[in-house]
Amino acid sequence: PCADCEPSEWIAALDAGGGRWSVEIAGPAAIRELRIVPTGDIDPGDIDVRIWWDDDGTPAVSGPMSLLFCAPDSEGGAGAAFFGRDERGFFLRYLMPYRKRARIELLNRGERTAELKLVAHIERGRRTERYGRLYTAISRQRTRLGEDFRLPALRGPARLVGLVAHLKGALTQGFLEGDEKIFIDRSKTPLVAGTGTEDFFNGAWYFNRGPFLHPLCGLVARRSHLFRRELWLYRAFLSDSVSFMDSLEFHIQHDWNNATEGELYEMLAYYYRFSVPPPEVVNCMPSLREAVARAGGGAAVVGGLVETRAGPELLRRECVEITDEVRIELAKPKGRFLKLRIMLETPRDRRKLDVIANGRLVGRIAYGRRAICRSFEEVEVPFYSGGSGATMELQLAAGGGPARVCDLVLIGIADFQ
């Protein structure tokens, strides 16, 4: 893994039915690769791996080997760049820094004894302040019609870097039509709304060409059991990792074609959590309404409240309609990195909204469609704040028709890796 790494090896003998083994590694250091090598046949679903960083009271990384490495049995496994299985065993290659100590525990829930060799490649002396800590979140749920499958809400500031999924459904694989939905920082509507589960894992046509193993995505196994199909999937994020400051919720739609109830869905997420100042949030709607009152014919407050169901909540918004453009003077929140969140009422035709900060175009939002699936579209426009002034001018310019802005929030974020 690295020229300066210090490899350490241990042998773990685990009794059947709950046998445990653990080791503590002193810091400060970073684990560059963690490898588990069975000395005999094992069922990866029977062995749990748990890792604590520093003074954490609960494990930061936790899950069965089958999900952690996307390895459904003792022979198969993912070929991802950061996790998987090769001819030398199971491996985890996400950088794992810590300050004081790392504790690794193995638990055998199976009915057979297991002997494993644990190998950790440790880099000493690395400064860890700028790096986050690696965490996992796991969810096991039986599907219910009309209810999304959900991962537990991830707590930020953090960055989502990988997902492993074990899905079961009908042999026709219609359950792969479930769209992925990602809610970021308590957004009311999904800021990422996909087109299907197999699309999200970079497949198509229900993986009609069978299993494939790539560094950042793959289908490890596709199996048939009577009238049921079982899939093991993974996706690692590199340049497309998803950053969030407060929270992230990941859903898979369960409705329409994927309507079978009682099927088991399992998913594990890898994410890095950072220690940075909390974001500063500015509600811009009052300033927008004041600017509208001065704008004359360029914008207007839409009378009454807009009520619509977006996801699980009933939204009540007094929207502002921009027919041309409007300029707003805002107190700039602290943080080198700014993010503007705009909620727009979705029209039937295509329209655009230009976002201009201090005279510079920072975002052009294209929205609306003839077949309306959502009443609101929520969009984020990230940009660097620039300048040192305490205020900034924000300009919103509508094109192709009036734009109805129903929420406007400016978020100041401390820059993090």
Helices and strands as residue ranges (DSSP letters): E 6-14, E 19-26, E 29-38, G 44-46, E 47-53, E 61-64, H 65-68, E 83-86, E 89-92, E 96-98, E 101-108, E 114-124, E 133-142, E 149-150, E 154-155, E 158-170, G 174-177, E 180-184, E 192-193, H 197-200, E 212-213, E 217-225, E 228-236, E 242-244, E 247-252, E 264-273, E 280-283, H 285-295, G 296-298, E 299-301, E 306-310, E 313-317, E 320-322, E 325-331, E 337-345, E 351-357, E 360-367, E 376-384, E 391-399, E 403-413
